[in-house]
Amino acid sequence: MTTSHDIKALTPETFPAWLALAQKHNGVWGGCYCSYFHGDTEQTIKREYDGPTFKQRLVTEGVAHAALVFDGDAAIAWCEYGSPHELPGIYHRKEFDAGEAHQAPLRITCFFVDRDHRRSGVAREALDGALALIAQAGGGEVVSFPNELVPDKKTSSSFLHNGTRAMFEKAGFTFERDIGKRKTVMRITVPPAVA
């Protein structure tokens, strides 16, 4: 897919743009600040910090990863990814774990798109950006849990926190199984980027 925006990794330098996007939307997903899937670290206990501070500490520690989509200087979307250790909290965890023969070293857990840019392909740009950043870091197997849309039923894009099965299929992911009511398990192996 051709990207019409710049993709940057979530780093201490890009965190202010990420935070501005989250704050524009009241902290995202009811004040989550994209920390729902994260666990504690040795240095940072989630319950001891507010959402923005917790996320900033994880970014500083190097245990919060995301591809940010930029329109000029403003972040307009992100795709969160990381190791199962970084992102242990997933929906339908028991059902997912029960069906896993081996654990993929990476997972994609969350998307967010600025309300002014939804339904314009920006989520796909964020997904492609995350896969490119994963390739640059050496590649590897990636699992994700996109939503299965119900045919002929309109779903608000604000509820698609992990994208759609169709978007992941177009990006090259393979469907494996359903978990929960409307979640899927999809997988791809990302080759390392060519130097």
N, C-alpha and C positions, 0 to 999 in steps of 0.2 A: 504494500500500500504506500502511496506517495504521501509524505507528511507535508502539510502546509503550515505547520507551526514548528517552533523549536522544541526539542526534547532535552531536558536536563535532569540529572540525578538529584534526589533529595539529599542535600548536604547542609552543613551549617551556613554556607553562603546563600543557598536558595531557600532556607527555612523561612525567612521573613515573607517571601512571596507565597509560600505554601500556607503560612499562618493567615495572611490576608485573605486568601480564598476561603479558608475554614471559617474565619470570623465573619466574612460576608454572609455565610450561611448558618450563623448561630452555632458554630462549633461542629456542624455536620452530624447527621443521624442522631439528633437529640443531644448534642453536646459531646459526642464521642471523641472528636478531634483525631479520628483515625487511629484510635488506640485500643479498640475493643478486642482485636485479635492478638495484641501483644501481651506478653507476660512480664513478670518482674525480671530484673537483672540483678547481678551481684551488687551493683551500685545504686540501683533505682527500684524502689517499691511503689507500684502503681497507686496504691491507696494513699500514699503520703504526698501526692502532688495533684494539682489541678491538671486538666487535660492538656492544655498547651505546654505547660512546663514538663509534664511527663514525656510528651512526644519530643520536645526539644532535647531533653536529656538523652533519649534513645538515639536521636540523630547524632548528637555529639559523641556518644559512645560507639557509633558506627553499627548499631543494631536495628536501625529503621531504614528500610529501602523503599524507594518509589521512583517511578518515572513521572516527571512533571511535564505537562504540556504548557508551553508559554506562548502567549500572544503579546508580542512586545516584551515589556517588563513584567506583565501580569501572568501569574499561573492561573490557568483556566480548567485544569483537570489533573488527576493523578491516577496511577495504578500502583498499588502497594504490593510488594513481593518480599520474600525472604525465606529463611530456613524454617523448618518446623520448630526449632528451638526458639527462634525470634517470634514466630507467629503460632503459638500453640493453640489458641482459642479459635476453633472453627465450628460452624453449625453442624449438627448431627455427627459429632466426633466419634461416639461409640459405634455408630453404624458404619462410618467411614473406616475407622481402624479395623473393624471386624472383617472388612472385605479387602484389606491391603496385604498383599504378599510381601512387599517391601516398601519402605517409605521413600518417596522421592526427596531429594535433597533440597528442593525449592518448591514454594507454593505461592500462588497469587491469591490474595484474600479480599481485596477491596478496590473499588473504583469510586471516584467522585468527579462529577462534571459540573462546572458553574451553570446555574440555571439559565443564564443567558446564552449558553452554547450547547445545550442538550439537543439530541437528535440531529446532530450535524457531522457525526463521524469522529468526534474528538475522543470518545472512549476507546475507539479502535486505535487511534493514534497513540493513546496512553499505553494500550496493550502492546502494540508494536515497539514502542519505546522501551517498555520493561524487558521485552525479549531481546532487544538490541543491547541493553545494559547487562543483561545476564550473559549474553554472548561475549561481550567485552571482558567480563569477569571470569571467563573460562567455560561458559555454557553449563549444560547439565539437564537432567530430567526435571520437568516442572509439572506440577499438578494444580488444578484449580477447580472451582465449584460454582460454575455459572448457573443462572436461573434457566429453567425450562419454561418458555412462555406457553400459555394455554391458547390453542388456535381460536380465532374469532373473539378473543377477549382482550380488551385494551388494558395494558398495564402501564401505570405511570412510571416514567423513567427514573423518578426520584426513589423508587423502590428497588431498582436494579443495582444493588450495591456491589454485585460481582459480575455484572454484564450478563450477556445471554449466550446460550449454547450456540446459536447461529453465528454470533460474532467470533467465538472461539474456534468454531469449525472453519470459518473463512481464514483464520490466522494459522491453520494447520494443526490444531489440537484434535485428538481422537477421543470420541465419546467412549466411556467405559461402562458406566452404570448410573442409576438414579440413587439418590439418598434423600431422605425426608420426602416432603410432598412435592416440591418443585425445584430441587437442587440436583445437579449432575456432578459426576466426577469425570474430568477430562484431563488429558495428558499430552505432553509433547517433549521431545528431546531436542534441546537447543545446542547446535554445534558451536564450538568456540569461534570467536571472530578471527578472521584472517588478518594477521598483522600487516 
